[in-house]
Amino acid sequence: MPPHLDDDTAQALADVLPLLGCAEEAATLAFGRLADRAPADDKHGSEAAALRAIEAEERVHDELLQRLGAALPAVPGGAAQRAAARRFHLGLETRERTTHLARICAVDAAVCTILARLTAPRAALAQDAQLVRLLQGIRRDEARHVAVTRKLVAARGAAALGRMQGAAARHALAGLLVPSGAAFERLRVDPDALLRDVAHLPNGLF
């Protein structure tokens, strides 16, 4: 069902959606690879199972956002935006497992922040309650993913590494969002505050 949004809001959402869509697409692949490379000490398969569950949820998110995007206006320069987002997410990958988990954890926490701003009562998307519920559901899932990856990083005693890698990933993500500042503003999301909060690794995450 097409979202019930005025034309300007629909275009603004279309302008920022590739950033979220690429995040879900990349996360699906990343969690699948992490599950495939479960450590040898995961004797009962619990870590692999948790990562497989996240992979499945990320795939659902990707499908939902693709359907939403198909109902929104075309985006001038959308292909370049998606390519930049894909490069960012591919850049998070590394064979060093703890580093990869820390980066994903930090970025997923930032996605929660973005979704919270987009679905706030004063944001432009509030005019479509069904769309808000959809994005809030994705946010709840992402928060659970953050809890899982955070626990995996903590189990490795890698808090300092997590903070360093997470901070770098958040800073890079904020840079990716800069060109979409005007679109966020049209969605009644303060772009300066959003960029500041995305760039800042929350205290206590690791």
C-alpha positions as CSV (number, residue, x, y, z in Angstrom):
1,M,0.0,0.0,0.0
2,P,1.4,3.4,-0.9
3,P,2.3,5.6,2.1
4,H,-0.2,8.4,2.9
5,L,2.2,11.3,2.7
6,D,2.1,14.7,1.1
7,D,4.2,15.0,-2.1
8,D,7.1,16.8,-0.5
9,T,7.3,14.4,2.4
10,A,7.1,11.4,0.1
11,Q,10.0,12.8,-2.0
12,A,12.1,13.6,1.1
13,L,11.6,10.0,2.4
14,A,12.5,8.7,-1.0
15,D,15.7,10.7,-0.8
16,V,16.8,9.2,2.5
17,L,15.4,5.7,2.1
18,P,18.4,4.3,0.0
19,L,20.6,4.9,3.1
20,L,18.4,2.7,5.2
21,G,17.7,0.2,2.5
22,C,21.4,-0.4,1.7
23,A,22.0,-0.8,5.5
24,E,19.5,-3.7,5.6
25,E,20.8,-5.3,2.5
26,A,24.4,-5.1,3.7
27,A,23.5,-6.3,7.2
28,T,21.7,-9.4,5.7
29,L,24.9,-10.4,4.0
30,A,27.2,-9.5,6.9
31,F,25.3,-11.5,9.5
32,G,25.2,-14.4,7.2
33,R,28.9,-14.4,6.7
34,L,29.5,-14.0,10.4
35,A,27.3,-17.0,11.1
36,D,29.1,-19.0,8.5
37,R,32.4,-18.2,10.2
38,A,31.3,-19.0,13.8
39,P,34.3,-19.5,16.1
40,A,35.5,-23.0,17.0
41,D,34.6,-22.4,20.6
42,D,30.9,-21.9,19.7
43,K,30.4,-25.6,20.6
44,H,26.6,-25.5,20.9
45,G,26.1,-23.2,18.0
46,S,24.4,-20.5,20.1
47,E,26.4,-17.7,18.5
48,A,25.8,-18.9,15.0
49,A,22.1,-19.4,15.7
50,A,21.7,-15.9,17.1
51,L,23.4,-14.4,14.1
52,R,21.2,-16.5,11.7
53,A,18.1,-15.1,13.5
54,I,19.4,-11.6,12.9
55,E,20.2,-12.4,9.3
56,A,16.6,-13.5,8.8
57,E,15.2,-10.4,10.4
58,E,17.4,-8.1,8.3
59,R,16.2,-9.9,5.2
60,V,12.6,-9.1,6.1
61,H,13.6,-5.4,6.8
62,D,15.3,-5.3,3.4
63,E,12.1,-6.6,1.6
64,L,9.9,-4.2,3.5
65,L,12.0,-1.2,2.6
66,Q,12.3,-2.2,-1.0
67,R,8.5,-2.4,-1.2
68,L,8.2,1.0,0.5
69,G,10.8,2.5,-1.9
70,A,8.9,1.1,-4.9
71,A,5.8,3.1,-3.8
72,L,7.8,6.4,-3.4
73,P,8.8,8.9,-6.1
74,A,12.0,8.4,-8.1
75,V,15.2,9.8,-6.7
76,P,17.5,11.9,-8.9
77,G,21.0,10.6,-8.3
78,G,19.7,7.6,-6.3
79,A,22.0,5.1,-8.0
80,A,25.1,7.1,-6.8
81,Q,23.7,7.4,-3.3
82,R,23.1,3.7,-3.1
83,A,26.6,3.0,-4.4
84,A,28.1,5.2,-1.7
85,A,26.0,3.5,1.0
86,R,27.1,0.1,-0.3
87,R,30.7,1.1,-0.2
88,F,30.4,2.3,3.4
89,H,28.7,-1.0,4.5
90,L,31.2,-3.2,2.6
91,G,33.9,-1.2,4.3
92,L,32.7,-2.4,7.7
93,E,33.6,-5.9,6.9
94,T,36.8,-7.5,8.0
95,R,38.0,-11.0,8.8
96,E,38.8,-9.8,12.3
97,R,35.5,-11.0,13.9
98,T,35.4,-8.8,17.0
99,T,36.2,-5.6,14.9
100,H,33.4,-6.5,12.5
101,L,30.9,-7.1,15.3
102,A,31.8,-3.9,17.0
103,R,31.4,-1.8,13.8
104,I,28.0,-3.4,13.1
105,C,26.8,-2.9,16.7
106,A,27.7,0.8,16.5
107,V,26.1,1.4,13.1
108,D,22.9,-0.5,14.1
109,A,22.7,1.7,17.2
110,A,22.9,4.7,14.9
111,V,20.2,3.3,12.7
112,C,18.0,3.1,15.8
113,T,18.7,6.8,16.4
114,I,17.8,7.7,12.7
115,L,14.5,5.7,12.9
116,A,13.6,7.3,16.2
117,R,14.0,10.7,14.8
118,L,12.0,9.8,11.6
119,T,9.1,8.4,13.7
120,A,9.0,11.1,16.4
121,P,5.5,12.6,16.9
122,R,6.6,16.0,15.4
123,A,8.3,14.5,12.4
124,A,6.7,14.7,9.0
125,L,6.1,10.9,8.8
126,A,3.7,11.1,11.7
127,Q,0.9,11.8,9.1
128,D,1.0,8.1,8.2
129,A,0.5,6.0,11.3
130,Q,0.9,2.7,9.5
131,L,4.3,3.8,8.1
132,V,5.4,4.9,11.5
133,R,4.5,1.5,13.0
134,L,6.4,-0.2,10.3
135,L,9.6,1.8,11.0
136,Q,9.2,1.5,14.7
137,G,9.0,-2.3,14.3
138,I,12.3,-2.2,12.4
139,R,13.8,-0.1,15.1
140,R,12.8,-2.5,17.8
141,D,14.4,-5.3,15.9
142,E,17.6,-3.3,15.4
143,A,17.8,-2.5,19.1
144,R,17.7,-6.3,19.8
145,H,20.4,-6.8,17.2
146,V,22.5,-4.2,19.0
147,A,22.1,-6.1,22.3
148,V,23.2,-9.3,20.7
149,T,26.3,-7.9,19.0
150,R,27.2,-5.9,22.0
151,K,27.1,-9.0,24.2
152,L,29.3,-10.9,21.7
153,V,31.9,-8.1,21.8
154,A,31.8,-8.0,25.6
155,A,32.3,-11.7,25.8
156,R,35.6,-11.3,24.0
157,G,36.8,-8.8,26.6
158,A,37.2,-6.2,23.8
159,A,35.6,-3.1,25.2
160,A,38.5,-0.8,24.2
161,L,38.6,-2.2,20.7
162,G,34.8,-1.9,20.4
163,R,34.9,1.8,21.4
164,M,37.7,2.6,18.9
165,Q,36.1,0.7,16.0
166,G,32.6,1.8,16.8
167,A,33.6,5.4,17.1
168,A,35.3,5.3,13.7
169,A,32.3,3.6,12.1
170,R,29.9,6.2,13.5
171,H,32.0,9.1,12.3
172,A,32.1,7.6,8.8
173,L,28.3,7.0,8.8
174,A,27.7,10.7,9.8
175,G,29.7,11.7,6.8
176,L,27.6,9.5,4.5
177,L,24.5,11.3,5.8
178,V,25.7,14.8,5.2
179,P,24.4,15.1,1.6
180,S,20.9,14.1,2.8
181,G,20.7,17.0,5.4
182,A,18.1,18.9,3.4
183,A,15.9,15.8,3.0
184,F,16.0,15.2,6.7
185,E,15.1,18.8,7.3
186,R,12.0,18.4,5.1
187,L,11.1,15.4,7.1
188,R,11.2,17.7,10.2
189,V,14.3,16.0,11.6
190,D,17.0,18.5,12.7
191,P,20.0,17.4,10.5
192,D,22.6,19.1,12.6
193,A,21.4,17.3,15.8
194,L,21.1,14.0,13.9
195,L,24.6,14.2,12.5
196,R,26.0,15.1,15.9
197,D,24.3,12.2,17.6
198,V,25.1,9.7,14.8
199,A,28.8,10.7,14.9
200,H,28.9,10.3,18.7
201,L,29.4,6.7,20.1
202,P,26.9,6.5,23.0
203,N,28.6,6.2,26.4
204,G,28.4,2.7,27.7
205,L,27.7,1.0,24.4
206,F,30.9,-1.0,24.9
